[in-house]
């Protein structure tokens, strides 16, 4: 119990938000001439102040310098600093006379004005969310109003809500994207925003406002079909709950509306459960894991993070028992027409099996072959979850085109 408390306190201390104070100093030089020494300095100051953003001085107004000619250099500086502070309402932080010369009855003065700019910035706890590409997972939708379940029907919300949450969970757990919330009720944030912007909140709390991130990618998911029925095996006579569903999803680039990745999956799942809610929960969990894996595999293929004591380490949480083929990467290949890179030649070098897993890493044993850091891992079609879903067929034309199934 004591260890748990210590860990909890440690996490709290390390998750505290930070406020960063930025200080920048800006200097401006000015030159001026005059019949008297004071007039030359005055004109040089006016020129330098005119270059500073946010500081305005009437050029026809001379800065008062009473009896400075009879005083020492430090007194001259102090007097001018005081006058500059007065006419600029304290917006200047420093002043120096760099040079004074006299030629042909005229004085020439060079001065430097210094202004210090300070600002505060809120730093989010933990890793910088901008280090990863940002993805917004939109609520799952369906054109159907209801779905058939056994001999009855359920409203589509009873399926779209849990599937949305499971996709959020699965995509977040990959730790490959900064996942943005587009599901929660806006009132959830409005309540906290009202607190941090109130007079009772500490001054720096308001810095949390205005930091909402926009998405680089948008994930949209559609349930086009879903059905649960009883299925009795002819061999064993055992009755199971059979779920058949069709899921369509797309990853869009927000800035250009370009379709970066698209897929359609037909699932056939046997799921047991003591209630309809439990059966649906098992189905949506499997569907979400398959979709998230396919998206990540297309954008960020699994790579071997390290090999330690003949054990393969992968920096992603995977299911125990899954089998993966391992490939080394060779020469990069470009498309014959577009000249864009289509990837590298892959040579199979090994097969591995996931034997243990944590929230961030997975460990695998080598079934055959050899594995090295950086190799690509591809899940075998005959793996443990092959019955969860099947890729829709894509027909390849003789001229190189494809016919998509949707």
Sine and cosine of phi, psi and omega as CSV:
sin_phi,cos_phi,sin_psi,cos_psi,sin_omega,cos_omega
0.00,0.00,-0.67,0.75,0.00,-1.00
-0.89,0.46,-0.64,0.77,0.00,-1.00
-0.90,0.44,-0.63,0.77,0.01,-1.00
-0.89,0.45,-0.66,0.75,0.01,-1.00
-0.90,0.44,-0.67,0.74,0.00,-1.00
-0.89,0.46,-0.69,0.72,0.02,-1.00
-0.89,0.45,-0.66,0.75,-0.01,-1.00
-0.89,0.45,-0.70,0.71,0.03,-1.00
-0.90,0.44,-0.65,0.76,0.01,-1.00
-0.87,0.49,-0.67,0.74,0.01,-1.00
-0.91,0.41,-0.65,0.76,0.02,-1.00
-0.88,0.48,-0.70,0.71,-0.03,-1.00
-0.90,0.43,-0.57,0.82,-0.08,-1.00
-1.00,0.02,-0.15,0.99,0.02,-1.00
-0.98,-0.20,0.04,1.00,0.04,-1.00
-0.89,0.46,0.67,-0.74,0.03,-1.00
-0.96,0.30,0.47,-0.89,-0.01,-1.00
-0.91,-0.42,0.50,-0.87,0.14,-0.99
-0.91,-0.42,0.87,-0.49,-0.03,-1.00
-0.99,-0.13,0.77,-0.64,0.04,-1.00
-0.98,-0.20,0.85,-0.53,0.02,-1.00
-0.97,-0.22,0.78,-0.62,0.01,-1.00
-0.84,-0.54,0.84,-0.54,0.03,-1.00
-0.81,-0.58,0.68,-0.73,0.01,-1.00
-0.94,-0.34,0.79,-0.62,0.00,-1.00
-0.89,-0.45,0.75,-0.67,0.02,-1.00
-0.87,-0.49,0.59,-0.81,0.04,-1.00
-0.75,-0.66,0.71,-0.70,0.03,-1.00
-0.99,-0.15,0.53,-0.85,0.04,-1.00
-0.63,-0.77,0.54,-0.84,0.05,-1.00
-0.81,-0.59,0.58,-0.81,0.01,-1.00
-0.46,-0.89,0.38,-0.92,0.03,-1.00
-0.77,-0.64,0.36,-0.93,0.00,-1.00
-0.16,-0.99,0.23,-0.97,0.02,-1.00
-0.93,0.37,-0.56,0.83,0.03,-1.00
-0.92,-0.39,0.29,-0.96,0.04,-1.00
-0.86,0.52,-0.71,0.71,-0.05,-1.00
-0.91,0.42,-0.63,0.78,0.00,-1.00
-0.91,0.41,-0.63,0.77,0.02,-1.00
-0.90,0.44,-0.71,0.71,0.03,-1.00
-0.89,0.45,-0.68,0.73,-0.01,-1.00
-0.85,0.52,-0.73,0.68,-0.01,-1.00
-0.92,0.39,-0.58,0.82,0.05,-1.00
-0.91,0.41,-0.64,0.77,0.02,-1.00
-0.90,0.43,-0.69,0.72,-0.01,-1.00
-0.88,0.48,-0.65,0.76,0.03,-1.00
-0.90,0.43,-0.70,0.72,-0.01,-1.00
-0.91,0.42,-0.66,0.75,0.00,-1.00
-0.91,0.42,-0.55,0.84,0.00,-1.00
-0.91,0.41,-0.36,0.93,0.01,-1.00
-1.00,0.09,-0.26,0.96,-0.02,-1.00
-1.00,0.08,0.82,-0.58,0.00,-1.00
-0.92,0.40,0.73,-0.68,0.05,-1.00
1.00,0.03,0.01,1.00,0.02,-1.00
-0.87,-0.49,0.86,-0.51,-0.02,-1.00
-0.85,-0.53,0.73,-0.68,0.05,-1.00
-0.72,-0.70,0.74,-0.67,0.05,-1.00
-0.91,0.42,0.88,-0.47,-0.08,-1.00
-0.91,0.42,-0.32,0.95,0.00,-1.00
-1.00,0.07,-0.13,0.99,-0.02,-1.00
-1.00,-0.06,0.82,-0.57,0.04,-1.00
-1.00,-0.02,0.67,-0.74,0.04,-1.00
-0.96,0.27,0.75,-0.67,-0.04,-1.00
-0.93,0.36,0.78,-0.63,0.01,-1.00
-0.67,-0.75,0.94,0.33,-0.10,-1.00
-0.93,0.36,0.84,-0.54,0.16,-0.99
0.84,0.54,0.45,0.89,-0.01,-1.00
-0.96,0.29,-0.35,0.94,-0.06,-1.00
-0.91,0.42,-0.44,0.90,-0.02,-1.00
-1.00,-0.06,0.02,1.00,-0.04,-1.00
-0.98,-0.19,0.18,-0.98,0.03,-1.00
-0.96,0.28,0.12,-0.99,-0.03,-1.00
-0.87,0.49,-0.65,0.76,-0.01,-1.00
-0.91,0.41,-0.59,0.80,0.03,-1.00
-0.92,0.39,-0.61,0.79,0.04,-1.00
-0.88,0.48,-0.72,0.69,0.00,-1.00
-0.89,0.46,-0.70,0.71,-0.02,-1.00
-0.89,0.45,-0.66,0.75,-0.02,-1.00
-0.91,0.42,-0.72,0.70,0.02,-1.00
-0.91,0.42,-0.67,0.75,0.01,-1.00
-0.86,0.52,-0.66,0.75,0.01,-1.00
-0.90,0.43,-0.68,0.73,-0.01,-1.00
-0.93,0.37,-0.65,0.76,0.04,-1.00
-0.88,0.47,-0.68,0.74,0.03,-1.00
-0.87,0.49,-0.60,0.80,-0.03,-1.00
-0.94,0.33,-0.76,0.65,-0.10,-0.99
-0.96,0.26,-0.32,0.95,0.02,-1.00
-0.97,-0.25,0.13,0.99,-0.02,-1.00
0.83,0.55,0.63,0.78,0.09,-1.00
0.97,0.24,0.32,0.95,-0.07,-1.00
-1.00,0.02,0.01,1.00,0.04,-1.00
-0.89,-0.46,0.67,-0.75,-0.13,-0.99
-0.95,-0.32,-0.12,0.99,0.00,-1.00
-0.25,-0.97,0.38,-0.92,-0.04,-1.00
-0.43,-0.90,0.63,-0.77,0.08,-1.00
-0.54,-0.84,0.59,-0.80,0.12,-0.99
-1.00,-0.08,0.92,-0.39,-0.10,-1.00
-1.00,0.07,-0.56,0.83,-0.04,-1.00
-0.32,-0.95,0.61,-0.79,0.11,-0.99
-0.72,-0.70,0.80,-0.60,0.02,-1.00
-0.70,-0.71,0.38,-0.92,0.00,-1.00
-0.80,-0.59,0.74,-0.68,0.00,-1.00
-0.52,-0.85,0.80,-0.60,0.08,-1.00
0.81,0.59,0.67,0.74,0.07,-1.00
0.99,0.15,0.05,1.00,0.01,-1.00
-0.87,-0.49,0.54,-0.84,0.04,-1.00
-0.98,-0.18,0.63,-0.78,0.07,-1.00
-0.85,-0.53,0.79,-0.61,-0.05,-1.00
-0.81,-0.58,0.64,-0.77,0.11,-0.99
-0.87,-0.49,0.79,-0.62,-0.03,-1.00
-0.76,-0.65,0.29,-0.96,0.08,-1.00
-0.77,-0.64,0.78,-0.62,0.05,-1.00
-0.96,-0.29,0.70,-0.72,-0.01,-1.00
-0.88,-0.47,0.72,-0.70,0.08,-1.00
-0.75,-0.66,0.74,-0.68,-0.01,-1.00
-0.97,-0.23,0.83,-0.56,0.05,-1.00
-0.97,-0.26,0.75,-0.67,0.04,-1.00
-0.78,-0.63,0.59,-0.81,0.03,-1.00
-0.54,-0.84,0.38,-0.92,0.03,-1.00
-0.90,-0.44,0.56,-0.83,-0.02,-1.00
-0.69,-0.73,0.72,-0.70,0.02,-1.00
-0.99,0.16,0.76,-0.66,0.04,-1.00
-0.94,-0.35,0.85,-0.53,-0.03,-1.00
-0.93,0.37,0.52,-0.86,0.02,-1.00
-0.90,0.43,0.45,-0.89,0.09,-1.00
0.97,0.26,-0.49,-0.87,-0.05,-1.00
-0.94,0.33,0.50,-0.87,0.02,-1.00
-0.92,0.39,0.87,-0.49,-0.03,-1.00
-0.90,0.44,-0.31,0.95,0.00,-1.00
-0.99,0.16,-0.10,0.99,0.02,-1.00
-0.97,0.26,-0.29,0.96,0.04,-1.00
-0.90,-0.43,0.36,-0.93,0.13,-0.99
-0.92,0.39,0.58,-0.81,-0.11,-0.99
-0.98,-0.19,0.75,-0.66,-0.01,-1.00
-0.79,-0.61,0.74,-0.67,0.10,-0.99
-0.98,-0.19,0.83,-0.55,0.04,-1.00
-0.99,-0.11,0.95,-0.32,-0.03,-1.00
-0.99,0.17,0.42,-0.91,0.03,-1.00
-0.84,0.54,0.68,-0.73,0.05,-1.00
-0.89,0.46,0.65,-0.76,0.00,-1.00
-0.80,-0.60,0.12,-0.99,0.07,-1.00
-0.40,-0.92,0.60,-0.80,0.07,-1.00
-0.98,0.21,-0.23,0.97,0.02,-1.00
-0.99,0.11,0.54,-0.84,0.06,-1.00
-1.00,0.06,-0.46,0.89,-0.02,-1.00
-0.46,-0.89,0.22,-0.98,0.02,-1.00
-0.76,-0.64,0.50,-0.87,0.01,-1.00
-0.99,0.17,0.76,-0.65,0.01,-1.00
-0.73,-0.68,0.91,-0.41,-0.10,-1.00
0.82,0.58,-0.89,-0.45,-0.01,-1.00
-0.95,-0.30,0.19,0.98,0.02,-1.00
-0.84,-0.55,-0.40,-0.92,0.02,-1.00
-0.51,-0.86,0.39,-0.92,0.02,-1.00
-0.79,-0.62,0.47,-0.88,0.07,-1.00
-0.92,0.39,0.51,-0.86,-0.07,-1.00
-0.88,0.47,-0.47,0.88,-0.01,-1.00
-0.89,0.45,-0.45,0.89,0.02,-1.00
-0.94,0.35,-0.22,0.98,0.04,-1.00
-0.94,-0.35,-0.66,0.75,-0.06,-1.00
-0.92,0.38,-0.60,0.80,-0.02,-1.00
-0.90,0.43,-0.80,0.60,0.01,-1.00
-0.91,0.41,-0.54,0.84,0.02,-1.00
-0.93,0.37,-0.61,0.79,0.07,-1.00
-0.86,0.51,-0.73,0.68,-0.01,-1.00
-0.90,0.43,-0.64,0.77,-0.01,-1.00
-0.93,0.37,-0.59,0.81,0.06,-1.00
-0.92,0.38,-0.65,0.76,0.08,-1.00
-0.85,0.53,-0.72,0.69,0.01,-1.00
-0.87,0.49,-0.75,0.66,-0.08,-1.00
-0.91,0.42,-0.70,0.72,-0.01,-1.00
-0.93,0.37,-0.61,0.79,0.03,-1.00
-0.91,0.42,-0.66,0.75,-0.05,-1.00
-0.93,0.36,-0.31,0.95,0.06,-1.00
-0.94,0.34,-0.43,0.90,-0.01,-1.00
0.83,0.55,0.53,0.85,0.05,-1.00
-0.97,-0.25,-0.32,0.95,0.01,-1.00
-0.78,-0.62,0.40,-0.92,0.26,-0.97
-1.00,0.07,0.95,-0.32,-0.08,-1.00
-1.00,0.06,0.80,-0.60,-0.06,-1.00
-0.97,-0.23,0.62,-0.79,-0.05,-1.00
-0.99,0.15,0.86,-0.50,0.13,-0.99
-0.78,-0.63,0.36,0.93,-0.09,-1.00
-0.92,-0.38,-0.67,0.74,-0.10,-0.99
-0.89,0.45,0.49,-0.87,0.07,-1.00
-0.88,0.47,0.74,-0.67,0.01,-1.00
-0.82,0.57,-0.41,0.91,0.01,-1.00
-0.90,0.44,-0.40,0.91,0.03,-1.00
-0.88,0.48,-0.68,0.73,-0.01,-1.00
-0.99,0.17,-0.56,0.83,-0.04,-1.00
-0.86,0.51,-0.61,0.79,-0.01,-1.00
-0.90,0.44,-0.72,0.69,-0.02,-1.00
-0.95,0.31,-0.56,0.83,0.05,-1.00
-0.89,0.45,-0.60,0.80,0.03,-1.00
-0.91,0.41,-0.57,0.82,-0.01,-1.00
-0.93,0.36,-0.77,0.64,-0.09,-1.00
-0.94,0.33,-0.35,0.94,0.02,-1.00
-0.99,-0.11,0.03,1.00,-0.01,-1.00
-0.99,0.15,0.23,-0.97,0.01,-1.00
-0.93,0.37,-0.39,0.92,-0.03,-1.00
-0.97,0.22,-0.32,0.95,-0.04,-1.00
-0.98,0.19,0.48,-0.88,0.07,-1.00
-0.88,0.47,0.45,-0.90,-0.10,-0.99
-0.83,0.55,-0.67,0.75,-0.08,-1.00
-0.97,0.25,-0.23,0.97,-0.03,-1.00
-0.89,0.46,-0.54,0.84,-0.02,-1.00
-0.91,0.42,-0.29,0.96,0.02,-1.00
-0.92,0.39,-0.27,0.96,0.04,-1.00
-0.94,0.33,-0.37,0.93,0.00,-1.00
-0.97,0.23,0.46,-0.89,0.04,-1.00
0.98,0.20,0.36,0.93,-0.01,-1.00
-0.89,-0.46,0.24,0.97,-0.02,-1.00
-0.90,0.43,0.74,-0.68,-0.06,-1.00
-1.00,0.00,0.58,-0.81,0.13,-0.99
-1.00,-0.07,0.39,-0.92,-0.10,-1.00
-1.00,0.03,0.61,-0.79,0.21,-0.98
-0.99,0.13,-0.62,0.78,-0.02,-1.00
-0.78,-0.62,0.48,-0.88,0.05,-1.00
-0.83,-0.56,0.78,-0.63,0.05,-1.00
-0.97,-0.25,0.88,-0.48,0.05,-1.00
-0.89,-0.45,0.64,-0.77,-0.07,-1.00
-0.73,-0.68,0.71,-0.70,-0.01,-1.00
-0.82,-0.58,0.74,-0.67,0.13,-0.99
-1.00,-0.10,0.96,-0.27,-0.03,-1.00
-1.00,0.04,-0.39,0.92,0.01,-1.00
-0.39,-0.92,0.57,-0.82,0.02,-1.00
-0.37,-0.93,0.71,-0.71,-0.03,-1.00
-0.45,-0.89,0.65,-0.76,0.11,-0.99
-0.84,-0.53,0.79,-0.61,0.01,-1.00
-0.64,-0.77,0.24,-0.97,0.07,-1.00
-1.00,0.06,0.72,-0.69,-0.02,-1.00
-0.80,-0.61,0.87,-0.49,-0.02,-1.00
-0.97,-0.25,0.80,-0.60,-0.02,-1.00
-0.96,0.29,0.73,-0.69,0.04,-1.00
-0.94,0.33,-0.43,0.90,-0.05,-1.00
-0.99,0.11,-0.74,0.67,-0.10,-1.00
-0.98,-0.18,-0.33,0.94,-0.06,-1.00
0.97,0.23,0.06,1.00,-0.01,-1.00
-0.99,0.17,0.68,-0.73,0.00,-1.00
-0.99,-0.16,0.75,-0.66,0.03,-1.00
-0.80,-0.60,0.32,-0.95,0.08,-1.00
-1.00,0.04,0.90,-0.45,-0.02,-1.00
-0.98,-0.22,0.82,-0.57,0.01,-1.00
-0.94,-0.34,0.82,-0.57,0.11,-0.99
-0.86,-0.51,0.72,-0.69,-0.04,-1.00
-0.46,-0.89,0.40,-0.92,0.04,-1.00
-0.81,-0.58,0.84,-0.55,-0.06,-1.00
-0.87,-0.50,0.75,-0.66,0.07,-1.00
-0.89,-0.45,0.70,-0.72,-0.01,-1.00
-0.57,-0.83,0.43,-0.90,0.00,-1.00
-0.60,-0.80,0.58,-0.82,0.15,-0.99
-0.94,-0.33,0.90,-0.43,-0.06,-1.00
-0.96,-0.29,0.58,-0.81,0.14,-0.99
-1.00,0.07,0.88,-0.48,-0.14,-0.99
-0.86,0.50,-0.70,0.71,-0.13,-0.99
-0.91,0.42,-0.59,0.81,-0.11,-0.99
-0.91,-0.41,-0.16,0.99,-0.09,-1.00
0.89,0.45,0.37,0.93,0.05,-1.00
-0.96,0.26,0.66,-0.75,0.08,-1.00
-0.99,0.14,0.95,-0.31,-0.03,-1.00
-0.99,0.10,-0.53,0.85,-0.01,-1.00
-0.38,-0.92,0.63,-0.77,-0.03,-1.00
-0.58,-0.82,0.58,-0.82,0.00,-1.00
-0.43,-0.90,0.44,-0.90,0.10,-0.99
-0.74,-0.67,0.78,-0.63,-0.04,-1.00
-0.79,-0.62,0.72,-0.69,0.11,-0.99
-0.97,-0.23,0.86,-0.51,-0.05,-1.00
-0.96,-0.29,0.61,-0.79,0.17,-0.98
-0.74,-0.68,0.96,-0.30,-0.17,-0.99
-0.84,-0.54,0.73,-0.69,0.17,-0.99
-0.99,-0.15,0.90,-0.43,-0.08,-1.00
-0.75,-0.66,0.76,-0.65,0.06,-1.00
-0.98,-0.18,0.33,-0.94,0.02,-1.00
0.06,-1.00,0.41,-0.91,0.00,-1.00
-1.00,0.08,-0.19,0.98,0.00,-1.00
-0.54,-0.84,0.28,-0.96,0.02,-1.00
-0.89,0.45,-0.63,0.78,0.01,-1.00
-0.87,0.49,-0.64,0.77,0.01,-1.00
-0.93,0.38,-0.63,0.77,0.02,-1.00
-0.90,0.43,-0.72,0.70,0.01,-1.00
-0.90,0.45,-0.64,0.77,-0.01,-1.00
-0.88,0.48,-0.69,0.72,0.02,-1.00
-0.90,0.43,-0.62,0.78,-0.02,-1.00
-0.93,0.37,-0.74,0.68,-0.04,-1.00
-0.91,0.41,-0.54,0.84,0.03,-1.00
-0.90,0.43,-0.70,0.72,0.01,-1.00
-0.92,0.38,-0.66,0.75,0.01,-1.00
-0.89,0.47,-0.72,0.70,-0.02,-1.00
-0.88,0.47,-0.67,0.74,0.00,-1.00
-0.90,0.43,-0.63,0.78,0.02,-1.00
-0.92,0.40,-0.70,0.71,-0.02,-1.00
-0.90,0.43,-0.74,0.68,-0.03,-1.00
-0.89,0.45,-0.64,0.77,0.01,-1.00
-0.90,0.43,-0.66,0.75,-0.03,-1.00
-0.91,0.40,-0.63,0.77,0.02,-1.00
-0.91,0.41,-0.75,0.66,-0.03,-1.00
-0.90,0.43,-0.63,0.78,-0.02,-1.00
-0.91,0.42,-0.51,0.86,0.01,-1.00
-0.97,0.23,-0.58,0.82,-0.06,-1.00
-1.00,-0.09,-0.72,0.69,0.00,-1.00
-0.81,-0.58,0.99,0.15,0.01,-1.00
-0.83,0.55,0.57,-0.82,0.01,-1.00
-0.86,0.51,0.74,-0.67,0.04,-1.00
-0.83,-0.56,0.52,-0.86,0.08,-1.00
-0.95,0.30,0.88,-0.48,-0.01,-1.00
-0.98,0.21,-0.57,0.82,0.01,-1.00
-0.16,-0.99,0.28,-0.96,0.11,-0.99
-0.78,-0.62,0.91,-0.42,-0.06,-1.00
-0.80,-0.60,0.83,-0.56,0.01,-1.00
0.80,0.61,0.70,0.71,0.03,-1.00
0.90,0.44,0.36,0.93,0.04,-1.00
-0.89,-0.45,0.77,-0.64,-0.06,-1.00
-1.00,0.03,0.76,-0.65,-0.01,-1.00
-0.93,-0.36,0.78,-0.63,0.02,-1.00
-0.84,-0.54,0.75,-0.66,-0.09,-1.00
-0.99,0.10,0.82,0.58,0.05,-1.00
-0.31,-0.95,0.56,-0.83,0.01,-1.00
-0.98,0.21,0.84,-0.55,-0.01,-1.00
-0.80,-0.60,0.25,-0.97,-0.03,-1.00
-0.99,0.16,0.71,-0.71,0.04,-1.00
-0.90,0.45,0.70,-0.72,0.01,-1.00
0.99,-0.14,-0.23,0.97,0.01,-1.00
-0.94,0.35,0.59,-0.81,0.00,-1.00
-0.95,-0.30,0.72,-0.70,0.01,-1.00
-0.79,-0.61,0.65,-0.76,0.18,-0.98
-1.00,0.03,0.62,-0.79,-0.04,-1.00
-0.93,-0.36,0.71,-0.71,-0.05,-1.00
-0.79,-0.61,0.66,-0.76,0.17,-0.99
-1.00,-0.01,0.51,-0.86,-0.05,-1.00
-0.99,-0.15,0.68,-0.73,0.01,-1.00
-0.91,-0.42,-0.69,-0.72,-0.07,-1.00
-0.90,0.43,0.64,-0.77,0.06,-1.00
-0.98,0.20,0.62,-0.78,-0.04,-1.00
-0.90,-0.44,0.69,-0.73,0.03,-1.00
-0.95,-0.31,0.52,-0.85,0.05,-1.00
-0.90,0.44,0.67,-0.74,-0.08,-1.00
-0.91,0.41,-0.46,0.89,-0.06,-1.00
-0.99,-0.17,-0.79,0.61,-0.08,-1.00
-0.99,0.11,-0.29,0.96,-0.05,-1.00
0.92,0.38,0.13,0.99,0.05,-1.00
-0.98,0.18,0.49,-0.87,0.02,-1.00
-0.94,0.35,0.74,-0.68,0.05,-1.00
-0.95,-0.31,0.09,1.00,0.02,-1.00
0.85,-0.53,-0.19,-0.98,-0.02,-1.00
-0.91,-0.42,0.42,-0.91,0.10,-0.99
-0.90,0.43,0.75,-0.66,-0.03,-1.00
-0.93,-0.38,0.75,-0.66,0.04,-1.00
-0.89,-0.46,0.84,-0.54,-0.01,-1.00
-0.92,0.39,0.76,-0.65,-0.03,-1.00
-0.85,-0.53,-0.32,0.95,-0.08,-1.00
-0.23,-0.97,0.15,-0.99,0.17,-0.99
-0.77,-0.64,0.64,-0.77,-0.02,-1.00
-0.74,-0.67,0.36,-0.93,0.04,-1.00
-0.77,-0.63,0.74,-0.67,0.01,-1.00
-0.95,0.31,0.83,-0.56,-0.05,-1.00
-0.93,-0.37,-0.38,0.92,0.10,-1.00
-0.39,-0.92,0.38,-0.93,-0.12,-0.99
-0.47,-0.88,0.55,-0.83,0.11,-0.99
-0.84,-0.54,-0.12,-0.99,-0.04,-1.00
-0.93,0.36,-0.34,0.94,-0.06,-1.00
-0.85,-0.53,-0.34,0.94,-0.08,-1.00
-0.66,-0.75,0.37,-0.93,0.10,-1.00
-0.76,-0.65,0.48,-0.88,-0.02,-1.00
-0.84,-0.55,0.68,-0.74,-0.06,-1.00
-0.73,-0.69,0.51,-0.86,0.11,-0.99
-0.99,-0.14,0.50,-0.86,-0.01,-1.00
-1.00,0.08,0.88,-0.47,0.01,-1.00
-0.99,0.14,-0.62,0.79,0.03,-1.00
-0.34,-0.94,0.43,-0.90,0.07,-1.00
0.99,0.12,-0.27,-0.96,-0.01,-1.00
-0.78,-0.62,0.51,-0.86,-0.07,-1.00
-0.76,-0.65,0.62,-0.78,0.09,-1.00
-0.72,-0.69,0.32,-0.95,0.00,-1.00
-0.85,0.53,0.72,-0.69,0.02,-1.00
0.99,-0.11,-0.17,0.99,0.04,-1.00
-0.91,0.41,0.47,-0.88,0.01,-1.00
-1.00,-0.02,0.63,-0.77,0.02,-1.00
-0.91,-0.42,0.77,-0.64,0.04,-1.00
-0.85,-0.53,0.78,-0.62,-0.01,-1.00
-0.94,0.35,0.71,-0.71,-0.01,-1.00
-0.96,0.28,0.62,-0.79,0.03,-1.00
-0.89,0.46,-0.45,0.90,-0.04,-1.00
-1.00,-0.02,0.25,0.97,-0.05,-1.00
-0.94,0.34,-0.09,-1.00,-0.14,-0.99
-0.89,0.45,-0.50,0.87,-0.08,-1.00
-0.96,-0.29,0.40,0.92,-0.06,-1.00
-0.91,0.41,-0.36,0.93,0.00,-1.00
-1.00,0.09,-0.07,1.00,-0.03,-1.00
-0.94,0.33,-0.74,0.67,-0.03,-1.00
-0.36,-0.93,0.34,-0.94,0.03,-1.00
-0.78,-0.62,0.63,-0.77,0.05,-1.00
-0.91,0.41,0.66,-0.75,0.09,-1.00
-0.92,0.40,0.51,-0.86,-0.08,-1.00
-0.96,0.28,0.63,-0.78,0.07,-1.00
-0.85,-0.52,0.88,-0.47,-0.03,-1.00
-1.00,0.03,0.73,-0.68,-0.01,-1.00
-0.99,-0.17,0.81,-0.59,0.02,-1.00
-0.98,0.20,0.32,-0.95,0.00,-1.00
-0.92,0.40,-0.50,0.87,-0.02,-1.00
-0.99,0.11,0.09,1.00,0.06,-1.00
0.98,-0.19,-0.15,0.99,0.03,-1.00
-0.99,0.17,0.06,-1.00,0.01,-1.00
-0.73,-0.68,0.44,-0.90,0.10,-0.99
-0.92,-0.39,0.93,-0.37,-0.01,-1.00
-0.99,0.15,0.49,-0.87,-0.07,-1.00
-0.99,0.13,0.18,0.98,0.01,-1.00
-0.57,-0.82,0.00,0.00,0.00,0.00
